[in-house]
Amino acid sequence: MGKANNTGNNSKPQGKVSVFHVFLILLGANLMLLFAPDLGLLNSILFIPDFYTWPATVGGFAILVLGFSGFFKQA
């Protein structure tokens, strides 16, 4: 029967999660959920013209992609 690997015997280094990128992901997701045209939470309460909602949704998606691009780092 083989021995179990101890934490010191692992050859893979542990990865780190960037806190800044977590905040970018949350910010992008909130922008998309709040300002999505005809579906957003603010659009259900207030009337916000499409002139403001589409750029906010596209910007939220871009921030979301930027957040996921550097989310996980190898140590």
Secondary structure as GFF3:
##gff-version 3
##sequence-region A 1 75
A	DSSP	three_ten_helix	7	9	.	.	.	ID=ss1
A	DSSP	beta_strand	15	17	.	.	.	ID=ss2
A	DSSP	alpha_helix	19	35	.	.	.	ID=ss3
A	DSSP	alpha_helix	41	45	.	.	.	ID=ss4
A	DSSP	alpha_helix	50	69	.	.	.	ID=ss5
A	DSSP	beta_strand	72	74	.	.	.	ID=ss6
###
